[in-house]
Amino acid sequence: MFKKKEVETWMNCPECDIRLKEHHLSDHMKRIHNKTIEDKKTEPSEPSNKKIYKEKNTRSISKAIISLIIIIVVILSAYSISIYFTNNNNNSNGQNNHKTSYYVSINGKGDYSSIQKAVDSASENDIIYVNNGTYFENIEINESISLIGEDKNTTIIKGNGSGIVINILADNVKISGFTIKNGGPSSSDSSNAGIVIRSNNNTISDCNISSNENYGLYIFSSPETTNNLIKNNTFSY
């Protein structure tokens, strides 16, 4: 009786690619490769060069972000500094703090030989220094200035005997270091005095005020005339 001849099945070894009969493959795998035919190859891991590329790419992005942040901080800092310097160049209350000094001397060695001419040239907050000597003047002050004599006994402002010797119309005027004398009667002003104040926040200090008709110093009484300081002066008739 003839039996149907079974067809042999051949297979390749998954490890060494040797062609074997199917029934020999299991034995070959076990003896040679210490594996069973059911064992599957482990899927290959991600190539190392691909990992390196990803790491480099991540580091590059991080560096770019950090660089951008630094640039933004620098720009903002520069802008703040610019504003800081711009604000410092302007006085907060709008006043001019610029100061110029003028020197008055009767011998011609100063900027002026007349106090009134120096006063007329001065601007707000300027300082006028007056050297020793006798100045025959009647002075009117319309700016917030400082008028400083070299010595109150030898720096003399002597009026012409008619009207006010120093008439203060501006606020924040400072006068010190003078002898102020010879204020006299005037048909145009009844407040004849050595010094007349018609404004606010003025200071008269360290002066000799003498030989003035009517008043040595006269301050107008009004709500607009306040905070005037008179200190360390000598008054005599």
Secondary structure per residue as TSV (DSSP state, phi and psi in degrees):
chain	resnum	aa	ss	phi	psi
A	1	M	-	360.0	129.6
A	2	F	-	-89.2	134.2
A	3	K	-	-99.1	146.2
A	4	K	-	-66.1	126.0
A	5	K	-	-72.7	124.6
A	6	E	-	-76.9	136.6
A	7	V	-	-82.2	126.7
A	8	E	-	-74.8	137.7
A	9	T	-	-104.0	127.3
A	10	W	E	-105.1	142.9
A	11	M	E	-138.1	153.8
A	12	N	E	-91.5	137.8
A	13	C	-	-66.7	127.7
A	14	P	T	-69.3	-13.2
A	15	E	T	-97.8	-45.9
A	16	C	T	-117.8	1.0
A	17	D	-	65.2	21.9
A	18	I	-	-79.9	139.0
A	19	R	E	-88.3	122.3
A	20	L	E	-134.0	159.3
A	21	K	E	-68.6	152.5
A	22	E	H	-60.6	-39.3
A	23	H	H	-76.5	-12.7
A	24	H	H	-92.8	-13.9
A	25	L	H	-67.1	-39.5
A	26	S	H	-64.3	-43.5
A	27	D	H	-64.6	-39.8
A	28	H	H	-62.8	-42.9
A	29	M	H	-64.4	-38.3
A	30	K	H	-73.7	-41.8
A	31	R	H	-75.7	-44.9
A	32	I	H	-86.1	-42.9
A	33	H	S	-110.7	-0.4
A	34	N	S	55.3	42.0
A	35	K	-	-139.6	159.2
A	36	T	-	-95.6	163.5
A	37	I	T	-68.8	-20.0
A	38	E	T	-78.1	-18.1
A	39	D	-	-59.6	138.3
A	40	K	-	-111.7	146.7
A	41	K	-	-66.8	140.7
A	42	T	-	-69.9	134.0
A	43	E	-	-60.4	135.5
A	44	P	-	-62.3	140.2
A	45	S	-	-73.9	166.9
A	46	E	-	-62.1	132.0
A	47	P	-	-53.7	141.4
A	48	S	H	-64.6	-32.9
A	49	N	H	-67.8	-29.0
A	50	K	H	-69.4	-38.6
A	51	K	H	-62.3	-44.2
A	52	I	H	-60.4	-41.6
A	53	Y	H	-61.6	-43.4
A	54	K	H	-62.9	-42.3
A	55	E	H	-63.0	-43.6
A	56	K	H	-63.4	-40.9
A	57	N	H	-63.7	-40.9
A	58	T	H	-63.5	-42.8
A	59	R	H	-64.2	-39.0
A	60	S	H	-63.3	-42.3
A	61	I	H	-63.9	-42.0
A	62	S	H	-61.9	-43.9
A	63	K	H	-62.6	-39.8
A	64	A	H	-63.8	-41.5
A	65	I	H	-64.6	-44.6
A	66	I	H	-62.2	-43.0
A	67	S	H	-61.4	-41.3
A	68	L	H	-63.5	-41.9
A	69	I	H	-62.0	-43.7
A	70	I	H	-61.5	-43.4
A	71	I	H	-61.8	-43.1
A	72	I	H	-62.9	-43.2
A	73	V	H	-61.9	-43.4
A	74	V	H	-62.3	-43.7
A	75	I	H	-63.0	-45.0
A	76	L	H	-64.9	-38.4
A	77	S	H	-64.2	-44.2
A	78	A	H	-62.3	-40.0
A	79	Y	H	-65.6	-40.9
A	80	S	H	-63.9	-42.3
A	81	I	H	-62.8	-40.1
A	82	S	H	-60.9	-43.3
A	83	I	H	-64.5	-40.9
A	84	Y	H	-56.8	-46.6
A	85	F	H	-70.4	-34.6
A	86	T	H	-64.2	-41.9
A	87	N	H	-68.3	-34.1
A	88	N	H	-69.5	-23.3
A	89	N	T	-79.1	-9.2
A	90	N	S	-115.8	132.9
A	91	N	-	-69.4	138.8
A	92	S	T	-65.4	-30.4
A	93	N	T	-99.7	10.3
A	94	G	S	81.8	5.0
A	95	Q	-	-86.4	153.3
A	96	N	-	-88.7	116.5
A	97	N	-	-95.3	4.1
A	98	H	-	-65.7	134.3
A	99	K	-	-124.1	132.0
A	100	T	-	-121.0	137.9
A	101	S	E	-102.1	133.9
A	102	Y	E	-118.8	147.6
A	103	Y	E	-121.5	131.6
A	104	V	E	-115.5	131.4
A	105	S	-	-147.8	135.0
A	106	I	T	-73.0	-14.8
A	107	N	T	-89.6	5.8
A	108	G	S	83.1	5.8
A	109	K	-	-89.0	-6.7
A	110	G	S	-97.9	-170.1
A	111	D	S	-70.8	-32.0
A	112	Y	B	-140.5	157.8
A	113	S	S	-104.7	-5.4
A	114	S	-	-120.2	132.1
A	115	I	H	-64.9	-43.3
A	116	Q	H	-61.1	-38.4
A	117	K	H	-65.2	-37.6
A	118	A	H	-66.2	-41.3
A	119	V	H	-62.1	-42.7
A	120	D	H	-64.9	-28.1
A	121	S	H	-85.2	-19.2
A	122	A	-	-77.4	153.2
A	123	S	-	-114.7	178.2
A	124	E	T	-54.4	133.5
A	125	N	T	74.2	3.9
A	126	D	-	-72.6	161.2
A	127	I	E	-122.3	133.6
A	128	I	E	-115.7	120.0
A	129	Y	E	-101.2	129.3
A	130	V	E	-114.7	122.1
A	131	N	-	-75.4	164.8
A	132	N	S	-55.4	147.8
A	133	G	E	144.4	171.0
A	134	T	E	-105.8	122.9
A	135	Y	E	-111.4	114.9
A	136	F	E	-88.5	90.2
A	137	E	-	-148.4	155.2
A	138	N	-	-116.0	120.5
A	139	I	E	-111.6	139.1
A	140	E	E	-122.5	128.9
A	141	I	E	-113.9	119.8
A	142	N	-	-116.3	7.1
A	143	E	S	-128.3	156.0
A	144	S	-	-78.5	91.2
A	145	I	-	-128.9	170.7
A	146	S	E	-113.1	131.3
A	147	L	E	-119.0	112.0
A	148	I	E	-123.0	122.0
A	149	G	E	-88.3	152.8
A	150	E	S	-67.9	-41.1
A	151	D	-	-152.6	127.6
A	152	K	T	-65.8	-19.9
A	153	N	T	-89.1	-22.9
A	154	T	T	-120.9	-2.5
A	155	T	E	-107.0	102.4
A	156	I	E	-116.9	130.5
A	157	I	E	-108.2	115.0
A	158	K	E	-116.3	115.7
A	159	G	-	-69.7	170.6
A	160	N	-	-86.6	11.4
A	161	G	S	84.0	3.6
A	162	S	S	-137.9	108.2
A	163	G	B	97.7	-171.4
A	164	I	-	-80.9	138.5
A	165	V	S	-75.6	-50.6
A	166	I	E	-127.6	116.4
A	167	N	E	-108.3	112.4
A	168	I	E	-99.6	115.1
A	169	L	-	-109.7	-20.6
A	170	A	S	-94.2	159.9
A	171	D	S	-82.1	161.3
A	172	N	S	59.3	40.7
A	173	V	-	-94.7	139.1
A	174	K	E	-123.5	127.5
A	175	I	E	-129.1	131.0
A	176	S	E	-155.1	152.2
A	177	G	S	83.0	33.7
A	178	F	-	-131.3	157.5
A	179	T	E	-100.4	125.5
A	180	I	E	-119.2	118.5
A	181	K	E	-148.0	167.1
A	182	N	-	71.8	33.2
A	183	G	-	-75.0	139.6
A	184	G	B	-138.3	-179.9
A	185	P	-	-66.2	150.0
A	186	S	-	-142.8	138.6
A	187	S	S	-72.1	-19.0
A	188	S	S	-94.9	-12.6
A	189	D	-	-148.8	124.2
A	190	S	S	-83.7	-11.7
A	191	S	-	-90.5	52.1
A	192	N	-	-67.0	128.3
A	193	A	E	-163.4	169.7
A	194	G	E	-64.8	-46.4
A	195	I	E	-132.1	133.5
A	196	V	E	-121.8	131.4
A	197	I	E	-114.6	126.1
A	198	R	-	-124.0	25.0
A	199	S	S	-147.9	-166.6
A	200	N	S	-116.4	156.9
A	201	N	S	58.2	39.3
A	202	N	-	-100.5	155.3
A	203	T	E	-129.6	125.7
A	204	I	E	-117.7	118.4
A	205	S	E	-143.2	151.9
A	206	D	S	52.8	48.2
A	207	C	-	-123.4	151.4
A	208	N	E	-99.1	118.5
A	209	I	E	-115.9	110.5
A	210	S	E	-148.3	162.3
A	211	S	S	56.1	41.2
A	212	N	-	-113.8	136.1
A	213	E	S	-78.4	145.1
A	214	N	S	72.7	-72.4
A	215	Y	E	-137.2	145.2
A	216	G	E	-76.4	-44.1
A	217	L	E	-142.7	133.7
A	218	Y	E	-129.0	125.0
A	219	I	E	-113.3	122.6
A	220	F	-	-63.4	135.7
A	221	S	-	-93.6	107.9
A	222	S	S	-161.9	159.8
A	223	P	T	-60.5	-23.7
A	224	E	T	-84.8	-7.9
A	225	T	S	-109.7	99.4
A	226	T	-	-140.0	164.6
A	227	N	-	56.3	42.5
A	228	N	-	-96.7	133.1
A	229	L	E	-110.2	123.6
A	230	I	E	-118.9	115.9
A	231	K	E	-146.2	147.4
A	232	N	S	54.9	39.9
A	233	N	-	-108.9	156.2
A	234	T	E	-114.2	127.2
A	235	F	E	-113.6	135.7
A	236	S	E	-152.8	156.4
A	237	Y	-	-94.7	360.0
